[in-house]
């Protein structure tokens, strides 16, 4: 998944150089990070999301994430990636998908 309004073409082209068949989903941010994160936060509140050990940097960033869209004064890139992924996997998905090899 690449955010097209933040260097997405560069990222998409880099991925294509590595594997032409790898699916790339393009997304465009039209709302702030805080607003995009609200539906995902509801998934956490309902107990539908759990983390495996080793995601300390993500969890620290989540704890520091504020309504201004920043985490400790910086863009929360890990939180943003998590929000895009969970939105696609849990909020937009029509049915489970299995990637073929």
C-alpha angles and dihedrals in degrees: 000000000000129000103230096202092057106054095302095150091056092049093044092051091048091052090048090054089058100040125000092194097052108113114242120195114200118213131181123209109228097160133045122273093253093055092045090052097053097083090046091050087056089057089056091048090054091051093244096127127061130173128225117227117277101050094108096132091051092047092048089051091048091053091050095044111117140186089264087069093247135110113211089338095308136098107269097230095169092050090046092052090047091051093050092047097047091044090055097041102039109018105035102030114111094195138347114289128206118203113226121221 
